[in-house]
């Protein structure tokens, strides 16, 4: 196990976490790990520690800190993307398990231990795609709602053109927010980077995560931190001699990564985006494919992943897209598939 820091962010404004297809009319229910790494790097740039941060992370094959993606939480219930090799559970006449994009980590722990969920205790929130518990009070409210906000781009040079549009975002419940985890390479890395990382995240909570920050989106109250050991602090999967590896981050396989792509269960996401740099603000990053969160990889050792320079051709400096793996060892399922 490795030292880790769990972070809880309680949004105070809507968050625009990115679109699955690049359009303004949709938003994803999570904040991807490569975007979180970019945001933290920008914060270190403002705090004066960017050079050392990149040297300890993106510019090495064994980063001092690995960042997971940010997932919703509701009260003390942390949601995660279910491991593709173990999801959905057996067919139910009451619950459409396959519709759930996010499920409580406690339920995943039970499933990995061989327990099957009781269908009368769960329901899929059709609005958010979260699997929610049913108790004597009824069904809990989801951690967020999808909302749209009207915007208008104004030509301030001529004053003659106005382009109205609507942008999608996540509006969080008062008792909900986003959680993520920072996994340190060792105790020395934890001692060096815990406090600087806390400072960077505090700055981001004030200045905003994700898109439309200039409109006030992406704000949060002061982050909450909990130190522990990875992965026990998030999920107590049963021990196994030959585990598969469940990703809670995006991952770019390293060149020498020994993954058996003929088995396991995995999905792929295409990632793009724009550069935020004084050298050329808004330039398009090169697109790349990454293994998606929730994927389960078959490999003898924990997957490492790698960072990729996605700067436009001829750019003044590298632009790193972090694809370092944050993975949980779980029992391998029989068979596998590529999603």
C-alpha positions, 0 to 999 in steps of 0.5 A: 500500500502507498500513502494517499490523500483523499480530497472532498470538494463541496461546490458553491457554484455550478461546475462545467466538467467537460463535454463527452463530444466537445459541444456546449450542450452536454457535460460529464458527471466526472472531472477527468484525471488529465484535466485535474492534473492540468488544473493542479499544474496551472495552480502550481504555476501561479504559486511558483512551483511548476518547474519542480512539480512537472519534474516530479510528475509528468517528466518522469516514469515514476511520478511522485503523485498520481491523481485520480479522476474526480467523482461525485459523493453524496453525504458519506457515499462515494460514487465510482465507475463500476469495474467493467469486468464485474458490471452489470450484476445478473439480470433483474426485473426491477433494476436496470443495472446497466444504466448506472454509470456510477455506483457507491464504492461500498456496493462495489466492495460487496460485489467483489467479495461475492455478494449480489445486490438486493434489487429492492434496495437499489434504483438507478437515478435516470437523471444522473445515472447514479445508483442510489439506495432505497430505504424507509425514507424512500429514494435519496436525492442524487448528488447533482442535477444537469442544468443549462445556463444562458450565455451570449458572446458579444462583438465588443469591437463593432457591437453589431453581433451577439451570439446567444447560446446555452451551456450545460453544467452540474448543479450539486446538492447541498450535501454533495460534491466531488471527491478524488485521491492523490496517491504518493509514490512513497513516504518521502513523496508524501512528505514533500508534496502533501502540503503544496498539493493542499495549497494548489487545491485550495487555490483552485477551489477559490478560482475554479475547476473546469470550464467557464471559470470567468463566469463564476463556474467551478468554485468550491468551499475549502477542500477537506483532506483525509490522509490514509493508505491506498487503496484501503482508504477507498475500497477494501477489495478482497486479496487475490494472488493474480489480480486484475486492475480497476482504473479510477483514472484515465490512463495512457499505456507506457511504451513497455506496459505489459497489458494483455489487451486480448482479455480484461474489460476496457473502454477508450476515450478520445481526449482533446482540449485547449492550451492555457499558457501565456505562450498561446492561450486557446491553441488546440492540443493534439488529440489522443486516446486514453483507457477510460475510468472503470476499465479493468486491465489484465497485467502481472504488475500494477499498470503505470501509465505515462504522460504525453506531450500534446503540444501543437506542432512548434509550440514553445514548451511541452504541454503534458496530458497526464495518463498515470494510472490510479488502479485498484487490484481486484479479483479477475473475472472469468472472460473479458471484453473490450467496451 
